[in-house]
Amino acid sequence: MTDNSATTQVYRIVIKASAQAIWDAITKPEWTERYGYGGRVGYELKVDGQFSHKASAEMKSFGLPDEIINGKVIESDPPRKLVQTWHPLFDAATTAEPHTRLTYEIKENSGGVCTLTITHDVTGAPRVASMVPGGGDPAQGGGGWPWILSDLKSLLETGKRMSA
């Protein structure tokens, strides 16, 4: 989806991996530092549990803070569904916006593949709404959810990241 004015944005990808492998790649820090923009997540996978995404050394070199995204877990149903708030702290503009709602749904299909759907409700957060669809150069932070999901797929299916 590329309509930056939409308040609910949906991104979907099919990955040849188990639901557990995808869940682990989303929720475990040793995985999150290996794809997308990197950095380590921390989840308390229970209702009202804390979520934190720490910046990588490369992110910090661009002037980002130690914690780049925070939030709370709303629902955790491993390895099928994770609902959380998502609040980027990239700069004053994103920090000033309200928390958004992010839902990961993993559906197992036949043939050893799963469909991963991200639903991002960005109501009241126009800066985040314009940022998460991507469309710019991923190396410059412009890849958004489509790039993150594609890199995740590549890592899980081949053991390697995409070329940037």
C-alpha positions in Angstrom: 0.0 0.0 0.0 1.4 3.4 -0.9 -1.5 5.8 0.1 0.3 7.8 2.8 -2.9 9.3 4.0 -4.4 6.0 5.0 -4.9 5.5 8.7 -4.6 1.7 8.5 -1.9 0.3 6.3 -1.6 -3.4 5.5 1.5 -5.2 4.3 1.6 -8.9 3.4 4.3 -11.3 2.4 4.5 -15.1 1.9 7.6 -16.7 3.4 8.9 -20.3 3.1 9.4 -20.7 6.8 7.5 -22.1 9.8 5.3 -19.8 11.9 7.7 -20.3 14.8 10.7 -19.2 12.8 8.9 -16.0 11.7 7.7 -15.3 15.3 11.3 -15.7 16.5 12.6 -13.4 13.8 10.1 -10.7 14.9 10.5 -11.1 18.7 14.1 -12.2 19.4 16.9 -9.7 19.4 19.4 -12.1 17.9 17.2 -12.1 14.8 16.1 -8.4 14.6 19.7 -7.2 14.4 20.1 -9.3 11.2 17.5 -7.8 8.9 15.8 -4.5 8.1 17.4 -1.6 9.9 19.0 -3.9 12.5 19.0 -3.1 16.2 17.8 -5.3 19.0 14.2 -5.7 20.2 13.2 -6.5 23.7 9.7 -7.9 24.3 7.8 -8.8 27.5 5.4 -11.1 25.6 2.4 -10.6 27.9 -0.4 -8.1 28.1 1.0 -4.7 29.1 4.5 -6.0 28.6 7.1 -3.6 27.5 8.5 -3.4 24.0 11.8 -1.6 23.1 13.9 -1.4 20.0 17.4 -0.4 20.6 19.5 1.4 17.9 22.4 -0.4 16.3 25.9 1.2 16.3 25.2 2.3 12.7 21.9 4.0 13.6 23.6 5.8 16.5 26.3 7.1 14.1 23.5 8.8 12.3 22.4 10.6 15.5 19.5 8.3 16.5 19.0 7.8 20.2 19.7 4.5 22.1 16.1 3.6 22.1 14.5 4.2 18.7 11.0 2.7 19.2 9.0 1.8 22.3 5.6 0.5 23.1 3.5 -2.0 25.0 2.2 -5.5 24.1 -1.6 -5.6 23.8 -2.0 -9.2 22.7 0.5 -12.1 22.4 -0.5 -15.4 20.9 2.7 -17.2 19.8 3.4 -18.0 17.1 0.3 -16.6 15.4 -0.4 -13.0 16.5 1.3 -10.1 18.2 -0.5 -6.8 18.8 1.4 -3.9 20.2 1.8 -0.1 20.4 4.6 1.3 18.3 6.1 4.7 19.0 9.2 5.8 17.1 11.6 8.2 18.8 13.6 9.0 15.7 13.3 12.8 16.0 11.1 15.4 17.7 8.3 15.0 15.1 7.8 11.3 15.5 8.3 11.5 19.3 5.5 14.1 19.5 3.0 11.9 17.7 0.8 9.4 19.6 1.6 5.7 19.8 0.3 3.7 16.8 -1.0 0.2 16.8 0.9 -2.6 15.1 -0.4 -6.1 14.5 1.6 -9.1 13.2 -0.5 -12.1 12.0 1.2 -15.3 10.9 -0.9 -17.8 9.0 0.4 -21.2 8.2 -0.3 -22.5 4.7 0.3 -25.8 3.0 3.7 -26.6 1.6 5.8 -25.2 4.4 4.9 -21.5 3.8 3.3 -18.9 5.9 1.7 -15.6 5.2 2.9 -12.7 7.4 0.5 -9.7 7.5 1.4 -6.5 9.2 -1.5 -4.1 9.9 -0.3 -0.7 11.1 -3.0 1.7 12.4 -1.3 5.1 12.1 -4.4 7.1 13.1 -3.3 10.6 14.4 0.3 10.1 13.4 0.8 11.6 10.0 4.6 11.6 10.2 4.6 7.9 10.9 1.9 7.3 8.2 4.1 8.9 5.6 7.3 7.1 6.7 6.3 3.4 7.1 5.2 2.7 3.5 8.8 3.4 2.4 9.4 4.3 -1.2 12.8 5.9 -0.7 16.3 4.5 -0.7 16.5 1.8 2.0 20.1 2.6 2.6 19.0 6.1 3.6 16.1 4.8 5.8 13.5 5.0 3.2 12.5 1.4 2.8 9.7 1.1 5.3 7.7 -2.0 6.0 8.0 -3.4 2.4 11.8 -3.4 2.6 11.9 -4.8 6.1 9.5 -7.6 5.2 11.5 -8.4 2.0 14.7 -8.5 3.9 13.1 -10.8 6.6 11.9 -13.1 3.8 15.3 -13.2 2.2 17.0 -14.0 5.6 14.6 -16.7 6.5 14.6 -18.4 3.1 18.3 -18.1 2.2 20.1 -17.3 5.4 21.3 -14.1 3.8 20.1 -10.5 3.7 19.0 -8.8 0.5 21.5 -6.6 -1.2 20.8 -3.0 -0.2 
